[in-house]
Amino acid sequence: MFKLLENEADWQELRESVPILIVFKHSNICPISIAAKERLVSVDYLLPDIYELVVQDNEDLSGLIANELGIKHETPQVLVIQNGESVYDRSYEEIKGDNLVDFVRNLQKESK
């Protein structure tokens, strides 16, 4: 299920409390972003919640996330954060639902 990520306080709380946090940063007018979201929507029922950040609505938060995680800002971009650190970072056509599902399932197995 997709949930909106809209402010820094929510980001900090999620980063500290969610064991495997998935963040999808995108533009809601870019065809590449729309296609990437469709690929994630097709598998979202197999994943924990996906926190969606619409970049043009919140560029500052998108930049903050990139800075805090030490990653390059991209749009669209899907991140998996574990223990507050980025462990998966894909952008553009690299965003594939099946690959994300496999990665998250492996993390879940390792965490048990």
N, C-alpha and C positions, 0 to 999 in steps of 0.2 A: 504494500500500500504506500502511495506517495503522500508525504506530509510536507507542508511548507516550512522552510527554515527562513525566518524573517528578521532575526535580530541577534546581536552579539551575546546577549545573556543566554538565549536558548542554545546558541552554538557552544558556549563554554560549558553549560550544563550537560549537553549531549556528549561533548568530547570527553568529559570527566566520568560520565555515568553509564554510557551505552557500551557494552563490551565489543560489539562489532557494529560500527557506525558507517552507513552508506550515505554519501552526499552526492547529489547530481546537480551540477551547476550548468545552467544553460540560458540561452536566449529564447524567448517564446515567439520570435519572428524569424529566426534563422532556419532555413531549410535543413541544414546539417544537424542542428540541435533538435528539430522536430523529428527527424529520422532516428536520431540516437534515442530520444525519449520513447518512440514507438518500439524500438528494440528492447528497451527496459520494461515497458508496460507489458510486453508479451510474456515476461517471466517474473513479474513482480510478486505474484502469488507464491513463488518458491523462495522468496527472500525475506529477511527482516525488513522493517520499514525503510523506505528510501526517502531521505530528507532532500527536498527539492529547493534549490535556490535560483530564482529568476534573476539573472545578473543585471539586466537593465533596470530592475526595481531596487537592487541593493548592491551596487558596485563596490561600495566600501567594505561590506561584509565579505564579499567574494575575495577582495584583495587581502583582507585580514586573515582569512582562512589560508590562502596561499602563503602568506608571510609566516604565520605561526607553524605551518607544517613544513616550511622550507621547500616548497614546490613551485613550479612555474604555473602561473595563472593561465588557464585555457578555457575556451567555451566552444562546444560543450565539453564537460569533463566529469568523469565519475571517479570518486575517491572511496576507498575503504580505509577506515581509521580503526586501529586496535590499540588499546592502551595509550590513547592520545596521539599516536603516531600514524602517518600515512604508510600503509603497507601495499596499496594498490592504487595506481593512477593511470587512467586511460582517457584519451581525448579523441575527438572527431570520429573517424570510421573505426578506430580501435575499440570503441564502445560496443561490446557484443554481449547480449543478455546471457547466453549460455556460458561464456567464459567467466562472467561475473558470478553466476550461480555456482559454477565449479569451484572458483576461488573461495567464495564465502563458505561453501559446504566443507571444504578442506580446513579452513580456519576453525569452524565450529567443531570438527572432529578433533583437531589439535588441542582445543580449549577444554575438552572433557577429561 
